[in-house]
């Protein structure tokens, strides 16, 4: 199989490009699927070409509509319940360990 980079000059996505993308992501696809994906990817690219034709010179960038403020704060140690109080509120515990229902079963 010949592997070549994606040709960005053409607006359509060839089946070779689909195979190349599948190779990059280690995805095995059938020849019929490459044709379908080629058509679907080409439609997506055509849609973006259509979006590129829209005049957005008067539209402000989206990041200007939302002022950015630092939302981080210093960590603070706050009082909490004691370990014993926590364990007493549990349905089941063994020593200082929380007992939970079995999630994975190797049987």
MOPAC internal coordinates of N, CA, C and O (Angstrom, degrees):
PM7 1SCF
backbone

  N    0.0000 0     0.00 0     0.00 0    0    0    0
  C    1.4410 1     0.00 0     0.00 0    1    0    0
  C    1.5281 1   108.52 1     0.00 0    2    1    0
  O    1.2310 1   120.40 1   -48.65 1    3    2    1
  N    1.3263 1   116.84 1   131.35 1    3    2    1
  C    1.4556 1   121.85 1   178.01 1    5    3    2
  C    1.5165 1   107.92 1   -87.67 1    6    5    3
  O    1.2310 1   120.69 1   -54.42 1    7    6    5
  N    1.3232 1   116.28 1   125.58 1    7    6    5
  C    1.4591 1   121.50 1  -179.35 1    9    7    6
  C    1.5218 1   107.64 1  -106.34 1   10    9    7
  O    1.2310 1   120.90 1   -55.79 1   11   10    9
  N    1.3302 1   115.88 1   124.21 1   11   10    9
  C    1.4585 1   119.76 1   179.18 1   13   11   10
  C    1.5139 1   109.45 1  -132.52 1   14   13   11
  O    1.2310 1   120.07 1   -26.98 1   15   14   13
  N    1.3215 1   117.47 1   153.02 1   15   14   13
  C    1.4618 1   119.91 1   179.16 1   17   15   14
  C    1.5210 1   111.24 1   -67.98 1   18   17   15
  O    1.2310 1   121.15 1   -16.30 1   19   18   17
  N    1.3185 1   115.40 1   163.70 1   19   18   17
  C    1.4610 1   121.74 1  -178.95 1   21   19   18
  C    1.5217 1   109.37 1   -70.59 1   22   21   19
  O    1.2310 1   120.61 1   -46.18 1   23   22   21
  N    1.3303 1   116.43 1   133.82 1   23   22   21
  C    1.4587 1   121.93 1   177.41 1   25   23   22
  C    1.5220 1   107.80 1   -87.49 1   26   25   23
  O    1.2310 1   120.09 1   -70.90 1   27   26   25
  N    1.3310 1   117.43 1   109.10 1   27   26   25
  C    1.4662 1   121.03 1  -176.93 1   29   27   26
  C    1.5165 1   112.48 1   -84.22 1   30   29   27
  O    1.2310 1   119.51 1   172.28 1   31   30   29
  N    1.3350 1   118.54 1    -7.72 1   31   30   29
  C    1.4601 1   121.07 1  -178.76 1   33   31   30
  C    1.5227 1   111.91 1   -75.76 1   34   33   31
  O    1.2310 1   119.76 1   152.16 1   35   34   33
  N    1.3136 1   118.06 1   -27.84 1   35   34   33
  C    1.4596 1   120.66 1  -178.63 1   37   35   34
  C    1.5187 1   109.97 1   -97.00 1   38   37   35
  O    1.2310 1   120.39 1   -41.89 1   39   38   37
  N    1.3426 1   116.86 1   138.11 1   39   38   37
  C    1.4602 1   119.42 1  -178.35 1   41   39   38
  C    1.5218 1   113.82 1   -76.52 1   42   41   39
  O    1.2310 1   119.65 1   166.74 1   43   42   41
  N    1.3438 1   118.26 1   -13.26 1   43   42   41
  C    1.4602 1   119.25 1  -179.92 1   45   43   42
  C    1.5254 1   109.89 1   -99.74 1   46   45   43
  O    1.2310 1   121.25 1   -24.15 1   47   46   45
  N    1.3097 1   115.22 1   155.85 1   47   46   45
  C    1.4616 1   121.66 1  -179.24 1   49   47   46
  C    1.5265 1   107.41 1  -106.36 1   50   49   47
  O    1.2310 1   120.56 1   -62.54 1   51   50   49
  N    1.3115 1   116.53 1   117.46 1   51   50   49
  C    1.4638 1   121.18 1  -178.21 1   53   51   50
  C    1.5243 1   110.86 1   -78.18 1   54   53   51
  O    1.2310 1   121.16 1   -14.35 1   55   54   53
  N    1.3170 1   115.39 1   165.65 1   55   54   53
  C    1.4619 1   119.81 1   176.63 1   57   55   54
  C    1.5284 1   110.39 1   -65.58 1   58   57   55
  O    1.2310 1   120.31 1   148.98 1   59   58   57
  N    1.3398 1   117.01 1   -31.02 1   59   58   57
  C    1.4701 1   119.95 1   175.82 1   61   59   58
  C    1.5258 1   110.90 1   -63.67 1   62   61   59
  O    1.2310 1   120.73 1   140.72 1   63   62   61
  N    1.3274 1   116.21 1   -39.28 1   63   62   61
  C    1.4630 1   120.22 1   177.92 1   65   63   62
  C    1.5201 1   110.46 1   -65.98 1   66   65   63
  O    1.2310 1   120.50 1   139.78 1   67   66   65
  N    1.3285 1   116.66 1   -40.22 1   67   66   65
  C    1.4698 1   120.71 1   177.57 1   69   67   66
  C    1.5225 1   109.70 1   -61.61 1   70   69   67
  O    1.2310 1   120.45 1   136.13 1   71   70   69
  N    1.3269 1   116.75 1   -43.87 1   71   70   69
  C    1.4701 1   119.94 1   177.72 1   73   71   70
  C    1.5274 1   110.99 1   -62.24 1   74   73   71
  O    1.2310 1   120.47 1   141.17 1   75   74   73
  N    1.3255 1   116.71 1   -38.83 1   75   74   73
  C    1.4645 1   121.18 1   179.07 1   77   75   74
  C    1.5322 1   110.60 1   -64.02 1   78   77   75
  O    1.2310 1   120.62 1   135.25 1   79   78   77
  N    1.3263 1   116.43 1   -44.75 1   79   78   77
  C    1.4719 1   120.37 1   177.96 1   81   79   78
  C    1.5256 1   109.82 1   -62.63 1   82   81   79
  O    1.2310 1   120.51 1   136.12 1   83   82   81
  N    1.3245 1   116.63 1   -43.88 1   83   82   81
  C    1.4673 1   120.52 1   178.33 1   85   83   82
  C    1.5236 1   110.48 1   -60.74 1   86   85   83
  O    1.2310 1   120.54 1   140.12 1   87   86   85
  N    1.3227 1   116.58 1   -39.88 1   87   86   85
  C    1.4695 1   120.95 1   177.77 1   89   87   86
  C    1.5322 1   110.30 1   -62.44 1   90   89   87
  O    1.2310 1   120.47 1   135.63 1   91   90   89
  N    1.3326 1   116.71 1   -44.37 1   91   90   89
  C    1.4657 1   120.53 1  -178.39 1   93   91   90
  C    1.5209 1   112.31 1   -61.95 1   94   93   91
  O    1.2310 1   120.47 1   142.93 1   95   94   93
  N    1.3204 1   116.71 1   -37.07 1   95   94   93
  C    1.4706 1   119.64 1  -177.98 1   97   95   94
  C    1.5225 1   112.07 1   -98.07 1   98   97   95
  O    1.2310 1   121.35 1  -169.35 1   99   98   97
  N    1.3346 1   115.02 1    10.65 1   99   98   97
  C    1.4734 1   121.63 1   176.29 1  101   99   98
  C    1.5223 1   111.67 1    56.43 1  102  101   99
  O    1.2310 1   121.27 1  -133.57 1  103  102  101
  N    1.3313 1   115.17 1    46.43 1  103  102  101
  C    1.4588 1   121.93 1  -179.66 1  105  103  102
  C    1.5246 1   108.83 1  -112.58 1  106  105  103
  O    1.2310 1   120.69 1   -54.46 1  107  106  105
  N    1.3112 1   116.29 1   125.54 1  107  106  105
  C    1.4680 1   120.22 1   177.81 1  109  107  106
  C    1.5212 1   108.24 1   -90.57 1  110  109  107
  O    1.2310 1   121.04 1   -58.14 1  111  110  109
  N    1.3325 1   115.61 1   121.86 1  111  110  109
  C    1.4600 1   120.07 1   179.10 1  113  111  110
  C    1.5234 1   109.12 1  -128.75 1  114  113  111
  O    1.2310 1   121.48 1   -26.84 1  115  114  113
  N    1.3176 1   114.77 1   153.16 1  115  114  113
  C    1.4622 1   121.83 1   179.71 1  117  115  114
  C    1.5265 1   110.06 1   -81.01 1  118  117  115
  O    1.2310 1   120.44 1   -18.06 1  119  118  117
  N    1.3342 1   116.76 1   161.94 1  119  118  117
  C    1.4633 1   121.02 1   178.47 1  121  119  118
  C    1.5252 1   111.65 1   -59.79 1  122  121  119
  O    1.2310 1   120.39 1   141.57 1  123  122  121
  N    1.3384 1   116.86 1   -38.43 1  123  122  121
  C    1.4689 1   119.96 1   178.29 1  125  123  122
  C    1.5295 1   110.40 1   -62.57 1  126  125  123
  O    1.2310 1   120.95 1   141.85 1  127  126  125
  N    1.3311 1   115.79 1   -38.15 1  127  126  125
  C    1.4630 1   120.11 1  -179.58 1  129  127  126
  C    1.5239 1   111.24 1   -68.32 1  130  129  127
  O    1.2310 1   120.11 1   145.23 1  131  130  129
  N    1.3345 1   117.39 1   -34.77 1  131  130  129
  C    1.4709 1   118.91 1   178.99 1  133  131  130
  C    1.5190 1   110.53 1   -63.26 1  134  133  131
  O    1.2310 1   120.47 1   142.95 1  135  134  133
  N    1.3333 1   116.70 1   -37.05 1  135  134  133
  C    1.4666 1   119.88 1   178.59 1  137  135  134
  C    1.5260 1   110.69 1   -66.00 1  138  137  135
  O    1.2310 1   120.67 1   135.83 1  139  138  137
  N    1.3289 1   116.32 1   -44.17 1  139  138  137
  C    1.4679 1   120.85 1   179.96 1  141  139  138
  C    1.5263 1   110.15 1   -64.03 1  142  141  139
  O    1.2310 1   120.50 1   132.52 1  143  142  141
  N    1.3389 1   116.64 1   -47.48 1  143  142  141
  C    1.4641 1   120.08 1   179.67 1  145  143  142
  C    1.5207 1   111.28 1   -63.19 1  146  145  143
  O    1.2310 1   120.11 1   142.90 1  147  146  145
  N    1.3197 1   117.39 1   -37.10 1  147  146  145
  C    1.4584 1   121.29 1   178.35 1  149  147  146
  C    1.5239 1   110.23 1   -59.83 1  150  149  147
  O    1.2310 1   120.50 1   134.02 1  151  150  149
  N    1.3252 1   116.66 1   -45.98 1  151  150  149
  C    1.4648 1   120.89 1   178.56 1  153  151  150
  C    1.5274 1   111.12 1   -64.50 1  154  153  151
  O    1.2310 1   120.53 1   135.39 1  155  154  153
  N    1.3258 1   116.59 1   -44.61 1  155  154  153
  C    1.4638 1   120.17 1  -178.02 1  157  155  154
  C    1.5259 1   111.32 1   -65.81 1  158  157  155
  O    1.2310 1   120.38 1   135.28 1  159  158  157
  N    1.3301 1   116.88 1   -44.72 1  159  158  157
  C    1.4637 1   119.95 1   178.68 1  161  159  158
  C    1.5258 1   110.74 1   -63.54 1  162  161  159
  O    1.2310 1   120.32 1   141.07 1  163  162  161
  N    1.3208 1   116.98 1   -38.93 1  163  162  161
  C    1.4645 1   120.67 1   179.01 1  165  163  162
  C    1.5221 1   110.59 1   -63.29 1  166  165  163
  O    1.2310 1   120.15 1   140.15 1  167  166  165
  N    1.3300 1   117.33 1   -39.85 1  167  166  165
  C    1.4674 1   120.94 1   177.31 1  169  167  166
  C    1.5251 1   110.82 1   -63.33 1  170  169  167
  O    1.2310 1   120.46 1   140.23 1  171  170  169
  N    1.3198 1   116.73 1   -39.77 1  171  170  169
  C    1.4686 1   120.64 1   178.53 1  173  171  170
  C    1.5233 1   110.12 1   -64.20 1  174  173  171
  O    1.2310 1   120.41 1   135.05 1  175  174  173
  N    1.3352 1   116.82 1   -44.95 1  175  174  173
  C    1.4631 1   121.03 1   179.08 1  177  175  174
  C    1.5253 1   110.51 1   -62.83 1  178  177  175
  O    1.2310 1   120.12 1   138.54 1  179  178  177
  N    1.3303 1   117.37 1   -41.46 1  179  178  177
  C    1.4643 1   120.98 1   177.62 1  181  179  178
  C    1.5203 1   110.51 1   -60.92 1  182  181  179
  O    1.2310 1   120.16 1   141.23 1  183  182  181
  N    1.3170 1   117.29 1   -38.77 1  183  182  181
  C    1.4632 1   120.84 1   178.69 1  185  183  182
  C    1.5254 1   110.14 1   -63.78 1  186  185  183
  O    1.2310 1   120.20 1   137.51 1  187  186  185
  N    1.3312 1   117.22 1   -42.49 1  187  186  185
  C    1.4603 1   119.81 1   177.63 1  189  187  186
  C    1.5226 1   110.93 1   -66.00 1  190  189  187
  O    1.2310 1   120.08 1   145.81 1  191  190  189
  N    1.3315 1   117.45 1   -34.19 1  191  190  189
  C    1.4657 1   120.40 1   175.49 1  193  191  190
  C    1.5253 1   109.00 1   -61.25 1  194  193  191
  O    1.2310 1   120.59 1   138.38 1  195  194  193
  N    1.3248 1   116.48 1   -41.62 1  195  194  193
  C    1.4592 1   121.43 1   178.27 1  197  195  194
  C    1.5267 1   110.34 1   -62.71 1  198  197  195
  O    1.2310 1   120.25 1   137.19 1  199  198  197
  N    1.3231 1   117.13 1   -42.81 1  199  198  197
  C    1.4651 1   120.76 1   178.46 1  201  199  198
  C    1.5235 1   111.62 1   -63.52 1  202  201  199
  O    1.2310 1   120.17 1   146.98 1  203  202  201
  N    1.3261 1   117.29 1   -33.02 1  203  202  201
  C    1.4610 1   121.05 1   178.59 1  205  203  202
  C    1.5186 1   112.42 1   -65.83 1  206  205  203
  O    1.2310 1   119.86 1   158.42 1  207  206  205
  N    1.3268 1   117.87 1   -21.58 1  207  206  205
  C    1.4549 1   121.71 1  -179.43 1  209  207  206
  C    1.5257 1   112.48 1   -80.62 1  210  209  207
  O    1.2310 1   119.59 1   168.08 1  211  210  209
  N    1.3118 1   118.39 1   -11.92 1  211  210  209
  C    1.4625 1   121.92 1  -178.75 1  213  211  210
  C    1.5201 1   109.46 1   -73.85 1  214  213  211
  O    1.2310 1   121.07 1   -46.83 1  215  214  213
  N    1.3425 1   115.57 1   133.17 1  215  214  213
  C    1.4635 1   120.99 1   179.05 1  217  215  214
  C    1.5304 1   108.92 1   -80.29 1  218  217  215
  O    1.2310 1   120.63 1   -68.00 1  219  218  217
  N    1.3198 1   116.39 1   112.00 1  219  218  217
  C    1.4680 1   121.31 1  -178.06 1  221  219  218
  C    1.5293 1   112.01 1  -115.17 1  222  221  219
  O    1.2310 1   120.48 1  -160.55 1  223  222  221
  N    1.3343 1   116.70 1    19.45 1  223  222  221
  C    1.4679 1   119.01 1  -177.41 1  225  223  222
  C    1.5260 1   112.68 1   -62.15 1  226  225  223
  O    1.2310 1   120.04 1   148.46 1  227  226  225
  N    1.3182 1   117.53 1   -31.54 1  227  226  225
  C    1.4658 1   121.29 1  -178.33 1  229  227  226
  C    1.5296 1   113.17 1   -90.51 1  230  229  227
  O    1.2310 1   120.15 1   177.56 1  231  230  229
  N    1.3062 1   117.31 1    -2.44 1  231  230  229
  C    1.4648 1   121.69 1  -177.85 1  233  231  230
  C    1.5241 1   108.95 1   -92.41 1  234  233  231
  O    1.2310 1   120.16 1   -57.73 1  235  234  233
  N    1.3417 1   117.30 1   122.27 1  235  234  233
  C    1.4729 1   118.66 1   179.51 1  237  235  234
  C    1.5262 1   110.79 1   -69.72 1  238  237  235
  O    1.2310 1   120.18 1   -29.02 1  239  238  237
  N    1.3154 1   117.27 1   150.98 1  239  238  237
  C    1.4713 1   119.89 1   176.76 1  241  239  238
  C    1.5260 1   110.60 1   -58.10 1  242  241  239
  O    1.2310 1   120.66 1   -34.29 1  243  242  241
  N    1.2922 1   116.33 1   145.71 1  243  242  241
  C    1.4654 1   121.47 1  -176.32 1  245  243  242
  C    1.5203 1   112.33 1   -63.76 1  246  245  243
  O    1.2310 1   119.80 1   150.61 1  247  246  245
  N    1.3244 1   117.98 1   -29.39 1  247  246  245
  C    1.4609 1   119.23 1  -177.78 1  249  247  246
  C    1.5207 1   112.53 1   -72.39 1  250  249  247
  O    1.2310 1   119.27 1   167.35 1  251  250  249
  N    1.3305 1   118.99 1   -12.65 1  251  250  249
  C    1.4604 1   121.00 1   177.76 1  253  251  250
  C    1.5222 1   111.91 1   -81.09 1  254  253  251
  O    1.2310 1   119.90 1   163.70 1  255  254  253
  N    1.3114 1   117.79 1   -16.30 1  255  254  253
  C    1.4609 1   121.62 1  -179.49 1  257  255  254
  C    1.5204 1   112.66 1   -80.90 1  258  257  255
  O    1.2310 1   120.40 1   168.86 1  259  258  257
  N    1.2961 1   116.84 1   -11.14 1  259  258  257
  C    1.4570 1   121.47 1  -174.43 1  261  259  258
  C    1.5269 1   108.72 1  -132.78 1  262  261  259
  O    1.2310 1   119.91 1   -81.98 1  263  262  261
  N    1.3290 1   117.77 1    98.02 1  263  262  261
  C    1.4694 1   117.68 1   179.97 1  265  263  262
  C    1.5230 1   110.87 1   -64.90 1  266  265  263
  O    1.2310 1   121.31 1   -42.08 1  267  266  265
  N    1.3000 1   115.10 1   137.92 1  267  266  265
  C    1.4600 1   120.28 1  -177.92 1  269  267  266
  C    1.5301 1   110.12 1   -93.99 1  270  269  267
  O    1.2310 1   120.88 1   -55.95 1  271  270  269
  N    1.2954 1   115.92 1   124.05 1  271  270  269
  C    1.4548 1   122.09 1   174.83 1  273  271  270
  C    1.5138 1   108.35 1  -122.40 1  274  273  271
  O    1.2310 1   120.99 1   -29.74 1  275  274  273
  N    1.3040 1   115.72 1   150.26 1  275  274  273
  C    1.4545 1   119.86 1   178.24 1  277  275  274
  C    1.5254 1   108.39 1   -69.02 1  278  277  275
  O    1.2310 1   120.60 1   -59.78 1  279  278  277
  N    1.3182 1   116.47 1   120.22 1  279  278  277
  C    1.4606 1   120.88 1  -178.07 1  281  279  278
  C    1.5227 1   111.98 1   -99.55 1  282  281  279
  O    1.2310 1   120.56 1  -177.58 1  283  282  281
  N    1.3231 1   116.53 1     2.42 1  283  282  281
  C    1.4550 1   119.97 1  -178.85 1  285  283  282
  C    1.5217 1   110.61 1   -83.83 1  286  285  283
  O    1.2310 1   120.51 1   -28.21 1  287  286  285
  N    1.2907 1   116.63 1   151.79 1  287  286  285
  C    1.4566 1   122.48 1   175.85 1  289  287  286
  C    1.5176 1   108.13 1  -136.65 1  290  289  287
  O    1.2310 1   120.93 1   -16.92 1  291  290  289
  N    1.2959 1   115.83 1   163.08 1  291  290  289
  C    1.4580 1   120.00 1   177.06 1  293  291  290
  C    1.5239 1   109.53 1   -69.36 1  294  293  291
  O    1.2310 1   120.95 1   -36.49 1  295  294  293
  N    1.3158 1   115.78 1   143.51 1  295  294  293
  C    1.4575 1   120.54 1   175.38 1  297  295  294
  C    1.5202 1   109.21 1   -68.28 1  298  297  295
  O    1.2310 1   121.00 1   -41.95 1  299  298  297
  N    1.3161 1   115.68 1   138.05 1  299  298  297
  C    1.4563 1   120.86 1   178.22 1  301  299  298
  C    1.5254 1   108.61 1  -129.87 1  302  301  299
  O    1.2310 1   120.91 1   -44.43 1  303  302  301
  N    1.3101 1   115.87 1   135.57 1  303  302  301
  C    1.4556 1   120.71 1   174.95 1  305  303  302
  C    1.5188 1   106.84 1   -84.62 1  306  305  303
  O    1.2310 1   120.77 1   -59.53 1  307  306  305
  N    1.3259 1   116.14 1   120.47 1  307  306  305
  C    1.4573 1   121.12 1  -179.14 1  309  307  306
  C    1.5195 1   108.99 1  -114.21 1  310  309  307
  O    1.2310 1   120.25 1   -26.54 1  311  310  309
  N    1.3197 1   117.13 1   153.46 1  311  310  309
  C    1.4639 1   119.30 1   179.43 1  313  311  310
  C    1.5306 1   110.68 1   -62.70 1  314  313  311
  O    1.2310 1   121.53 1   -34.07 1  315  314  313
  N    1.3162 1   114.69 1   145.93 1  315  314  313
  C    1.4544 1   121.19 1  -178.43 1  317  315  314
  C    1.5183 1   108.19 1  -140.56 1  318  317  315
  O    1.2310 1   120.46 1    -1.79 1  319  318  317
  N    1.3182 1   116.73 1   178.21 1  319  318  317
  C    1.4614 1   119.29 1   177.58 1  321  319  318
  C    1.5261 1   109.73 1   -72.76 1  322  321  319
  O    1.2310 1   120.88 1   -21.93 1  323  322  321
  N    1.2895 1   115.92 1   158.07 1  323  322  321
  C    1.4612 1   120.38 1   179.75 1  325  323  322
  C    1.5261 1   109.93 1   -73.29 1  326  325  323
  O    1.2310 1   120.64 1   -16.49 1  327  326  325
  N    1.3235 1   116.38 1   163.51 1  327  326  325
  C    1.4613 1   121.69 1   178.81 1  329  327  326
  C    1.5274 1   110.09 1   -59.11 1  330  329  327
  O    1.2310 1   120.39 1   136.58 1  331  330  329
  N    1.3250 1   116.87 1   -43.42 1  331  330  329
  C    1.4607 1   120.70 1  -179.04 1  333  331  330
  C    1.5258 1   111.06 1   -63.21 1  334  333  331
  O    1.2310 1   120.53 1   138.60 1  335  334  333
  N    1.3254 1   116.58 1   -41.40 1  335  334  333
  C    1.4563 1   120.92 1   178.55 1  337  335  334
  C    1.5373 1   110.44 1   -62.06 1  338  337  335
  O    1.2310 1   121.20 1   136.97 1  339  338  337
  N    1.3258 1   115.31 1   -43.03 1  339  338  337
  C    1.4645 1   120.81 1   178.26 1  341  339  338
  C    1.5261 1   110.46 1   -60.85 1  342  341  339
  O    1.2310 1   120.63 1   130.18 1  343  342  341
  N    1.3324 1   116.41 1   -49.82 1  343  342  341
  C    1.4624 1   120.68 1  -178.26 1  345  343  342
  C    1.5222 1   111.98 1   -63.45 1  346  345  343
  O    1.2310 1   120.12 1   145.15 1  347  346  345
  N    1.3151 1   117.37 1   -34.85 1  347  346  345
  C    1.4657 1   120.75 1   179.06 1  349  347  346
  C    1.5302 1   112.26 1   -68.38 1  350  349  347
  O    1.2310 1   119.98 1   158.74 1  351  350  349
  N    1.3272 1   117.65 1   -21.26 1  351  350  349
  C    1.4667 1   121.52 1   178.89 1  353  351  350
  C    1.5287 1   112.84 1   -86.48 1  354  353  351
  O    1.2310 1   120.14 1   175.65 1  355  354  353
  N    1.3254 1   117.33 1    -4.35 1  355  354  353
  C    1.4609 1   121.02 1  -178.21 1  357  355  354
  C    1.5218 1   111.01 1   -86.49 1  358  357  355
  O    1.2310 1   120.29 1   -32.10 1  359  358  357
  N    1.3422 1   117.05 1   147.90 1  359  358  357
  C    1.4587 1   118.62 1   174.52 1  361  359  358
  C    1.5236 1   111.60 1   -65.94 1  362  361  359
  O    1.2310 1   120.25 1   143.42 1  363  362  361
  N    1.3597 1   117.12 1   -36.58 1  363  362  361
  C    1.4639 1   121.03 1   179.27 1  365  363  362
  C    1.5225 1   109.54 1  -147.24 1  366  365  363
  O    1.2310 1   121.46 1   -40.17 1  367  366  365
  N    1.3321 1   114.81 1   139.83 1  367  366  365
  C    1.4636 1   119.68 1   171.96 1  369  367  366
  C    1.5126 1   107.90 1  -152.98 1  370  369  367
  O    1.2310 1   121.46 1   -22.27 1  371  370  369
  N    1.3245 1   114.81 1   157.73 1  371  370  369
  C    1.4540 1   121.10 1   178.59 1  373  371  370
  C    1.5196 1   106.46 1  -131.41 1  374  373  371
  O    1.2310 1   120.68 1   -71.05 1  375  374  373
  N    1.3143 1   116.31 1   108.95 1  375  374  373
  C    1.4611 1   119.59 1  -173.07 1  377  375  374
  C    1.5208 1   108.61 1    63.37 1  378  377  375
  O    1.2310 1   120.74 1    51.63 1  379  378  377
  N    1.3337 1   116.19 1  -128.37 1  379  378  377
  C    1.4662 1   120.10 1   177.90 1  381  379  378
  C    1.5247 1   112.33 1   -95.76 1  382  381  379
  O    1.2310 1   119.75 1  -168.03 1  383  382  381
  N    1.3403 1   118.07 1    11.97 1  383  382  381
  C    1.4592 1   122.08 1  -177.80 1  385  383  382
  C    1.5227 1   110.62 1  -101.75 1  386  385  383
  O    1.2310 1   120.84 1   -39.06 1  387  386  385
  N    1.3229 1   116.00 1   140.94 1  387  386  385
  C    1.4586 1   122.69 1   176.36 1  389  387  386
  C    1.5209 1   107.88 1   -84.25 1  390  389  387
  O    1.2310 1   120.01 1   -49.86 1  391  390  389
  N    1.3292 1   117.59 1   130.14 1  391  390  389
  C    1.4665 1   121.65 1   177.12 1  393  391  390
  C    1.5237 1   108.07 1   -98.30 1  394  393  391
  O    1.2310 1   121.57 1   -51.41 1  395  394  393
  N    1.3275 1   114.59 1   128.59 1  395  394  393
  C    1.4643 1   120.58 1   179.70 1  397  395  394
  C    1.5226 1   108.58 1  -124.79 1  398  397  395
  O    1.2310 1   120.11 1   -19.60 1  399  398  397
  N    1.3416 1   117.40 1   160.40 1  399  398  397
  C    1.4637 1   119.49 1   177.49 1  401  399  398
  C    1.5290 1   110.66 1   -62.21 1  402  401  399
  O    1.2310 1   120.95 1   -27.01 1  403  402  401
  N    1.3213 1   115.80 1   152.99 1  403  402  401
  C    1.4562 1   122.64 1   178.50 1  405  403  402
  C    1.5261 1   109.70 1   -61.29 1  406  405  403
  O    1.2310 1   120.76 1   -50.01 1  407  406  405
  N    1.3232 1   116.15 1   129.99 1  407  406  405
  C    1.4638 1   120.91 1  -179.19 1  409  407  406
  C    1.5219 1   110.60 1  -102.23 1  410  409  407
  O    1.2310 1   120.29 1   131.76 1  411  410  409
  N    1.3233 1   117.05 1   -48.24 1  411  410  409
  C    1.4650 1   122.31 1   179.57 1  413  411  410
  C    1.5193 1   108.66 1  -109.94 1  414  413  411
  O    1.2310 1   121.13 1   -41.13 1  415  414  413
  N    1.3107 1   115.44 1   138.87 1  415  414  413
  C    1.4526 1   120.38 1   179.13 1  417  415  414
  C    1.5186 1   108.08 1  -129.32 1  418  417  415
  O    1.2310 1   119.91 1   -54.62 1  419  418  417
  N    1.3293 1   117.77 1   125.38 1  419  418  417
  C    1.4599 1   122.20 1  -176.40 1  421  419  418
  C    1.5261 1   112.84 1   -88.68 1  422  421  419
  O    1.2310 1   119.63 1  -173.04 1  423  422  421
  N    1.3010 1   118.32 1     6.96 1  423  422  421
  C    1.4631 1   120.20 1  -177.32 1  425  423  422
  C    1.4879 1   112.47 1   -68.55 1  426  425  423
  O    1.2310 1   120.10 1   180.00 1  427  426  425

